[in-house]
Structures are given as C-alpha cells and as structure tokens.
Amino acid sequence: MSSNCDEAGILYYQVIHDREVRLVSAGYRIFSCEWDRKHGRIVVSPVCSDIRSGELECIRENVRCGLDRMRDIADVLEASGMPYSAEDIVCRYNETAADVITVFGFIRRKAARLRRMGRNRTAGTYMEALSSLMKFRGYVDFRFNSFDADMIERYEAWMRMRRLCRNTTSFYMRILRTLYNQAVSEGLAREVNPFRNVYTGIDKTAKRAVTLQEIRRIKELDLSGEKGLEFARDIFLLSFCLRGMSFVDLAYLRKTDLSNGFVTYNRRKTGRQLTIRWERHMQLLLDKYNSPDTRYLLPIIVREDGTEERQYRNRMLLINRRLKKVAALAGVHMPLTLYVARHSWASIANAKNIPISVISGAMGHDSESTTQIYLASIQTNTIDEANQSILKDL
C-alpha cells in the first residue's frame, strides 16, 4: 500500500507457509488513512463521503470473504496430508476467483452500482436487506445454488420469531426477489421461484393521513418564537402543496428547477420527471427561507462537501421529531411525519373525487406498467388543475 496519504495503494493478501511468502492482489485500491496498520483492517473515517463509506464497507466484506476462501483452500490442502506450498494456495485461489460469485457479494455489487448512478436510496434498501440476511445466516456467505425455497421459508420464520410485522418481512422478501431475478437474468442462479411459499404482499396499515381542516390548523399556528418548529411545519406544508413531494426530492430541489412559474424535477426514487405549477402558497413558504450559499432551493442541504445524503437524512429525523410537537400544538392526534403530508394529499384529492389515475400521475407513481401506460396520456395541466383545486381551500 502507498505511504502517500493522497495516493491510493493496492491492497494485497499475504500468504505465508513454511517461511515461503506470496502476495496476492485483492483487486482494490485504498488510501493509507483507510487502513488500520495495527489491527490489519479497513477503517471507515467519519469524514468519508456516503458513497466512499459504502464502497469501503463493500471492500471490507469482500476482503473478509476472500480471506475465508484462502483459509478454506489451506484447510483442504492440509487435510489432504500431501506437502504443499504458499504458491499452491495462491494458484488454487486464482483458479477459483473468477468462478466464485456469492450472494452477499452480488448484492454489494448491485448496491455499489446504484450508488455510482446516484440512486442512493435504492442502494440503501439493498444494503438494509443484505444486513438482515447476513444476520440470519450468521454472517456466513453462500452461493446461489443454495438459494432455494427451504432457505427462504426458514428466513421468513426467523424474522417472524423476532416479531417483525408482515409488511417488514415482505419488504425484505421483495428486495431479495428483485435481486434474485437479476441473478437469474445474468445466468448466476436457476429460475426455481424460491419465494413461492413466503408472503410478498402489502398489508393495509393504519391511517397515515390528516384532514384538510387539521392541515389548516397546522398552517395557522403561530410558531414565530420557535424557529425549529416553524421550519418543520413549513417543510411539511410545502411537501403537501407540492402534491406530496417526498422529503428527499424537496431536499435536492435546485434553484434552477424553479423557472417560468413551474418546478421541474426527477424523482430520486424512480427517475421519473415531474412538473408542478408554482402556486402562491408555495412562494409564501419559500420567501421565509433563503439559502444563498448553495445551489439548492431550500436550506436542508447546506454544505456541498460529499455529506449531502447524511445532511438530508439527519434533517429529516430532526424535522419528524419536531412535527410531533407541532401536531400536539395543533390538536392533531395522529403522529405527524413528513410522509403524512404525501399520504394526506392523496387522501384529500381522492375525497374531492379526483380520479385515481390523476392522483397517481401527480405523485409520480410508476410501480405498475399498466398504470403507467394509462398515465402517459394524462396532461400536466389536468394534474395542476387538481392541485389548484386542493390549494384554494387551504
């Protein structure tokens, strides 16, 4: 590894047997500040960007798997009772390296690719599902030929024993099914439908919408002496006014996205482009806040230093905590969160007899291809008229 802090060095495995030393490239480059020489391990610095932190986590796990494979090879050679050398271990390792694609490694690779594409949220759900699967497996990786219905059923039972609700177990199962189907399409797994006996649906959840009257009470609160609560309330209202725009999309809205009376952005979850007419209610909220030092429209991400994802996630947690206090002050008995703004817009739109197809288009839903084909014919002005109809009663 390079001793120069500004230059990445190659990470090597060192194989020692009977005083014979061989080096094998692990195939990764890291900086000296990312290596703990005393303990011989990769470290993730708190100042690393979220993308680099994710890469280092993947490298660390892949290196661990590589070391385990190296030890397995040595154990097999030792058990054979025949003399062998460090070179024999290296040769066997290199011979099998190209053929070994593990489930854990495959998921990490897919998550890393999503991060490179800027799809950090989806990458995060992949890693969340991987973390759960790794705990179930006792952190023992495995090949796709062991990915069968019996293992998946045992995994579901394991999650249920830990009192996870059906929607949570289904969430992990749907992610794994997506990844498994990708592995099948790449010829890494057999198409045997291992998820046929587990639950992958979505149960109805408790109501997560508030009424228009409750939103009016939230809007009319005098929070001028509580700047933190006021900001949380205003972000909630802005999300509602923008057709239930998700917080991540609000956080990443750029000043250039607002032009000629419309705001245009791509949903970070799906990549779908949406255009919303800019209304008076939105401008009144925006006028209260200014972020001159960044390209972003709102002061949610305040530094452009590689920590943007961490900033918006921390701000989201803080705002959600403050919204609980806002709800109490407004006499709203439902726990208020940023997601409630999105759910409330859809619920109120539905109560106004706005067609489901228009609501789906307004919110950028694209989970069903048949719905998307139908929504393709809906004009933006139809959706904007629906939004205007809601906001005039606010």
Number of C-alpha atoms within 10 A of each C-alpha: 14 14 11 11 12 10 12 17 16 13 20 16 16 14 19 14 13 8 9 10 12 16 14 14 12 16 11 15 16 18 18 19 16 16 17 12 11 6 7 8 12 21 16 18 13 8 11 15 17 17 16 16 16 21 19 20 16 20 21 17 16 19 20 13 17 17 15 14 16 18 15 14 17 22 12 11 17 12 9 10 8 7 8 14 18 18 16 14 23 19 13 14 19 14 11 10 12 8 8 13 13 17 24 23 20 18 21 23 17 16 25 24 15 17 20 13 10 13 17 21 16 17 23 16 15 22 21 14 19 21 14 15 22 15 12 15 13 8 13 12 14 15 15 17 11 11 18 15 16 12 14 19 17 13 20 20 15 15 19 14 9 8 11 14 12 16 16 16 24 19 18 20 22 17 19 19 16 12 17 24 17 15 18 15 12 9 10 18 18 16 13 11 13 17 20 11 12 17 16 19 13 12 11 7 7 6 11 16 21 20 13 17 11 16 19 14 15 23 17 10 13 10 16 10 8 9 10 15 20 20 20 24 26 20 23 28 22 22 23 26 25 26 27 24 22 20 22 17 15 21 23 22 21 17 15 12 16 17 11 8 10 13 18 18 20 16 19 17 15 13 11 12 11 15 18 20 21 19 17 13 15 18 11 12 15 15 8 9 13 12 14 12 10 15 17 22 21 20 18 22 22 18 14 12 9 14 16 18 18 13 16 20 16 12 18 19 13 14 22 19 16 19 25 18 17 21 20 14 15 16 12 18 12 14 17 24 22 23 18 20 28 24 19 21 27 22 18 16 20 14 11 12 9 16 12 12 15 21 21 17 22 26 20 22 17 15 10 8 9 9 14 16 11 12 19 9 9 14 11 16 12 13 23 20 12 20 23 18 14 18 18 10 9 14
